[in-house]
Amino acid sequence: MKAEQTALFTDLDGTLFDSCGRVSKGNRDAIEAYMASGGIFAISTGRAPYNALRFIGDLPTNAPSVVYNGAGVYNFATGEQDFILHLDKERTFPLFRWVMDNIPAADIQLYCDREILYCTPLETAQPEFLDIHQPCRYVPLEDMAEIPVVKSLILAPVGDMECLGEKLEANAPGLYNLKLGAVVLGERVSYYELMPPEATKGWALHGLRGHPALKGRTILAAGDFWNDYELLQEADVPVAPANAIDEIKALCRFVTASNDEDAIAHIIGDIIPAL
């Protein structure tokens, strides 16, 4: 299959990014050649646009990208936010207060349209986790009544994760879409993510199928973790890097090189021409 017949959506962390959070030269060169040959390249990430830009820099895209794990669609080429969803604060903020009162060591990040806010003190946040989620500032929960919130990350000590999970799952139906996330920061750190109920990467990609840039194209998607599951289900050709969790690999049509071995370059150079 030719590049001009396809579109490629890639996750960032664990897929496009290597283990140090960088876009390799091999991936960048392949993406630029793919777009020059008529391919459509876009991103599908849990990160906010302003945060993703800290890591992708001037990496080119030529179609709207999925951000906030499907709660938003953003065009990195034009700087335009196509749409964005928000949590029901009247119902979720009492839950955040419960976490603060019962799990005082928890970090609560609230993703807003322009920045990340912590309603727990920055001084108690895990430094490595704080460093990769910027720009951010501390705002007391009671002062956030007028600030729209797109999604939340709640990071808790290992011993509190089970209690936190039970509480969040008990409140999840109809209130928010709950996902378990993980990142490697010296060691594996787990957290829960709360998003608007309908928001998934797959839901957002389904909505993008009608975009003029994507019409008639075979859509490939690449991802490595639970938040990519619906994205890969929605794609015509789902691909996992070798470092993906087993459940994601089982869902995919192809498993390619790891994120430290230019996974996206292998998709562009080996998988797409063989379709």
C-alpha positions as CSV (number, residue, x, y, z in Angstrom):
1,M,0.0,0.0,0.0
2,K,1.2,3.5,-0.8
3,A,1.7,6.2,1.8
4,E,-0.9,8.4,0.1
5,Q,-3.6,5.8,0.8
6,T,-2.9,5.7,4.5
7,A,-3.1,7.7,7.8
8,L,-1.0,6.9,10.8
9,F,-2.0,7.8,14.4
10,T,0.6,7.1,17.1
11,D,0.6,7.2,20.8
12,L,3.5,9.2,22.3
13,D,4.8,7.6,25.6
14,G,6.0,4.1,25.1
15,T,5.4,4.2,21.3
16,L,6.8,7.2,19.4
17,F,8.9,8.3,22.4
18,D,11.9,6.2,23.5
19,S,12.4,5.4,27.1
20,C,13.9,8.8,27.7
21,G,10.9,10.6,26.3
22,R,12.5,11.6,23.0
23,V,11.6,11.2,19.3
24,S,14.5,9.4,17.7
25,K,16.1,10.6,14.5
26,G,15.1,7.4,12.8
27,N,11.4,8.0,13.7
28,R,11.6,11.7,12.7
29,D,13.2,11.0,9.4
30,A,10.7,8.3,8.6
31,I,7.7,10.5,9.5
32,E,9.0,13.3,7.3
33,A,9.5,11.0,4.3
34,Y,6.1,9.4,4.9
35,M,4.4,12.8,4.8
36,A,6.4,13.9,1.8
37,S,5.1,10.8,0.0
38,G,1.5,11.8,0.7
39,G,0.9,10.0,4.1
40,I,-1.2,11.5,6.8
41,F,0.5,11.6,10.2
42,A,-1.1,12.5,13.5
43,I,-0.8,11.9,17.3
44,S,-3.0,10.2,19.8
45,T,-2.0,11.0,23.3
46,G,-3.2,11.4,26.9
47,R,-1.1,14.5,27.2
48,A,-2.5,18.0,26.8
49,P,-1.4,19.9,23.7
50,Y,0.7,22.4,25.6
51,N,2.4,19.6,27.5
52,A,2.9,17.4,24.4
53,L,4.6,20.3,22.6
54,R,7.4,20.3,25.2
55,F,8.4,16.8,23.9
56,I,7.5,16.7,20.2
57,G,8.9,20.2,19.4
58,D,8.7,20.8,15.7
59,L,7.7,17.3,14.8
60,P,5.4,17.7,11.8
61,T,1.8,16.5,11.6
62,N,-0.8,17.1,8.9
63,A,-4.1,16.2,10.4
64,P,-6.0,16.8,13.7
65,S,-4.6,14.8,16.6
66,V,-6.3,13.1,19.5
67,V,-5.3,14.7,22.9
68,Y,-6.4,14.3,26.5
69,N,-6.9,10.5,25.8
70,G,-9.8,11.4,23.5
71,A,-11.4,14.3,25.5
72,G,-10.1,16.7,22.8
73,V,-8.9,17.0,19.2
74,Y,-6.1,19.5,18.5
75,N,-4.4,20.5,15.3
76,F,-0.7,20.9,16.1
77,A,-0.1,22.3,12.6
78,T,-2.5,25.2,13.0
79,G,-2.6,25.5,16.8
80,E,-6.4,25.1,16.8
81,Q,-8.5,23.1,19.3
82,D,-11.2,21.4,17.3
83,F,-13.2,20.3,20.3
84,I,-12.8,19.6,24.0
85,L,-14.9,17.9,26.7
86,H,-14.9,18.6,30.4
87,L,-15.6,16.7,33.6
88,D,-18.7,17.3,35.7
89,K,-17.0,19.3,38.5
90,E,-20.1,19.4,40.8
91,R,-19.9,15.6,41.0
92,T,-16.2,15.0,40.7
93,F,-14.9,17.6,43.1
94,P,-16.4,15.9,46.2
95,L,-14.5,12.8,45.1
96,F,-11.2,14.8,45.0
97,R,-12.0,16.1,48.5
98,W,-12.5,12.5,49.7
99,V,-9.1,11.5,48.3
100,M,-7.4,14.5,49.9
101,D,-9.0,13.7,53.3
102,N,-8.4,10.0,53.2
103,I,-5.2,9.6,51.1
104,P,-3.1,12.7,52.1
105,A,0.0,11.4,50.2
106,A,-1.9,11.4,46.9
107,D,-1.1,13.7,44.0
108,I,-4.1,15.1,42.2
109,Q,-3.5,16.7,38.8
110,L,-6.3,18.6,37.1
111,Y,-5.9,19.1,33.4
112,C,-7.4,22.4,32.2
113,D,-7.5,24.1,28.8
114,R,-4.1,25.9,29.2
115,E,-2.3,24.3,32.1
116,I,-2.1,21.6,34.7
117,L,-3.3,22.4,38.2
118,Y,-2.6,20.6,41.4
119,C,-5.2,20.7,44.2
120,T,-2.6,18.9,46.3
121,P,0.6,20.8,47.3
122,L,3.4,20.7,44.8
123,E,5.8,20.2,47.7
124,T,4.4,16.7,48.3
125,A,4.2,15.7,44.6
126,Q,6.6,13.0,43.2
127,P,9.4,15.2,41.7
128,E,9.9,13.0,38.5
129,F,6.2,12.9,37.8
130,L,5.8,16.6,38.4
131,D,8.7,17.3,36.0
132,I,7.0,15.7,33.0
133,H,3.6,17.2,33.6
134,Q,4.2,20.9,33.0
135,P,3.3,23.8,32.9
136,C,1.6,23.4,36.3
137,R,0.8,25.3,39.5
138,Y,-1.0,24.8,42.8
139,V,-4.6,26.0,43.2
140,P,-6.7,25.1,46.3
141,L,-9.7,23.0,45.3
142,E,-12.1,25.5,46.7
143,D,-10.7,28.2,44.3
144,M,-11.3,26.2,41.2
145,A,-15.1,26.6,40.9
146,E,-14.9,28.6,37.7
147,I,-12.1,26.7,36.0
148,P,-13.1,24.0,33.5
149,V,-11.3,20.6,34.0
150,V,-10.8,18.2,31.1
151,K,-9.4,15.2,33.0
152,S,-7.6,14.3,36.2
153,L,-4.7,12.1,37.2
154,I,-4.6,10.7,40.7
155,L,-1.3,9.3,41.8
156,A,-1.1,7.4,45.1
157,P,1.4,5.4,47.1
158,V,1.5,1.7,46.2
159,G,-0.2,0.7,49.5
160,D,-3.1,3.1,48.8
161,M,-3.8,2.1,45.2
162,E,-6.2,-0.7,46.0
163,C,-8.3,1.6,48.3
164,L,-8.2,4.4,45.7
165,G,-9.2,2.1,42.9
166,E,-12.2,0.7,44.8
167,K,-13.4,4.2,45.6
168,L,-13.0,5.4,42.0
169,E,-14.6,2.4,40.4
170,A,-17.6,2.7,42.7
171,N,-18.3,6.2,41.4
172,A,-17.3,5.7,37.8
173,P,-20.6,4.6,36.0
174,G,-21.9,7.6,34.1
175,L,-19.7,10.1,35.9
176,Y,-16.3,9.5,34.3
177,N,-14.3,7.1,32.2
178,L,-11.7,5.5,34.5
179,K,-8.3,4.2,33.2
180,L,-5.3,2.8,35.0
181,G,-2.1,4.4,33.8
182,A,1.6,3.8,34.3
183,V,4.9,5.5,33.6
184,V,8.5,4.4,34.2
185,L,10.4,7.0,36.3
186,G,13.3,5.0,37.6
187,E,10.5,2.5,38.7
188,R,7.1,1.9,37.5
189,V,4.6,4.4,38.8
190,S,0.8,3.7,38.6
191,Y,-2.0,6.2,38.7
192,Y,-5.7,6.5,37.9
193,E,-7.1,8.8,35.2
194,L,-10.6,10.3,35.2
195,M,-12.0,11.6,31.9
196,P,-15.4,12.6,30.6
197,P,-17.6,9.5,30.3
198,E,-17.6,9.2,26.5
199,A,-14.0,10.1,26.1
200,T,-11.6,7.5,24.7
201,K,-9.0,7.7,22.0
202,G,-11.1,5.3,19.9
203,W,-14.2,7.5,20.2
204,A,-12.2,10.6,19.1
205,L,-10.7,8.7,16.1
206,H,-14.1,7.5,15.1
207,G,-15.3,11.1,15.0
208,L,-12.2,12.0,12.9
209,R,-13.0,9.5,10.2
210,G,-15.1,12.0,8.4
211,H,-12.4,14.6,8.3
212,P,-11.5,15.5,4.7
213,A,-7.8,14.6,5.2
214,L,-8.7,11.0,6.3
215,K,-11.6,10.1,3.9
216,G,-10.9,7.0,1.9
217,R,-7.6,6.2,3.7
218,T,-6.7,3.1,5.6
219,I,-6.1,4.2,9.2
220,L,-3.2,2.7,11.1
221,A,-2.8,3.2,14.8
222,A,0.0,2.4,17.2
223,G,-0.1,2.1,21.0
224,D,1.3,0.2,23.9
225,F,-1.0,0.5,27.0
226,W,-4.6,0.3,28.2
227,N,-5.5,3.9,27.2
228,D,-4.7,2.9,23.6
229,Y,-7.1,-0.1,23.6
230,E,-10.1,1.7,22.0
231,L,-7.9,3.5,19.6
232,L,-6.5,0.2,18.3
233,Q,-10.0,-1.3,18.1
234,E,-11.2,1.6,15.9
235,A,-8.2,1.5,13.6
236,D,-8.2,-0.4,10.4
237,V,-4.7,-1.7,11.1
238,P,-3.7,-1.8,14.8
239,V,0.0,-2.1,15.6
240,A,1.8,-2.6,18.9
241,P,5.5,-1.9,19.7
242,A,7.3,-4.9,21.2
243,N,7.3,-3.3,24.6
244,A,3.4,-3.1,24.7
245,I,1.5,-5.0,27.4
246,D,0.3,-8.5,26.3
247,E,-3.3,-7.5,26.1
248,I,-2.5,-4.8,23.6
249,K,-0.3,-7.1,21.6
250,A,-3.1,-9.7,21.4
251,L,-5.5,-7.0,20.0
252,C,-3.1,-5.9,17.2
253,R,-2.7,-7.2,13.7
254,F,1.1,-6.5,13.9
255,V,3.7,-6.3,16.6
256,T,6.8,-4.3,15.5
257,A,10.0,-3.1,17.0
258,S,10.1,-1.6,20.5
259,N,9.8,2.1,21.3
260,D,13.6,2.1,21.8
261,E,14.1,0.6,18.3
262,D,12.3,3.1,16.1
263,A,8.9,1.5,16.2
264,I,7.2,4.1,14.0
265,A,9.9,4.0,11.4
266,H,9.4,0.2,11.1
267,I,5.6,0.8,10.7
268,I,6.3,3.3,7.9
269,G,9.1,1.4,6.2
270,D,8.0,-2.2,6.6
271,I,4.3,-2.6,7.5
272,I,2.6,0.0,5.3
273,P,4.4,-1.1,2.0
274,A,3.4,-4.7,2.8
275,L,-0.4,-4.0,3.3
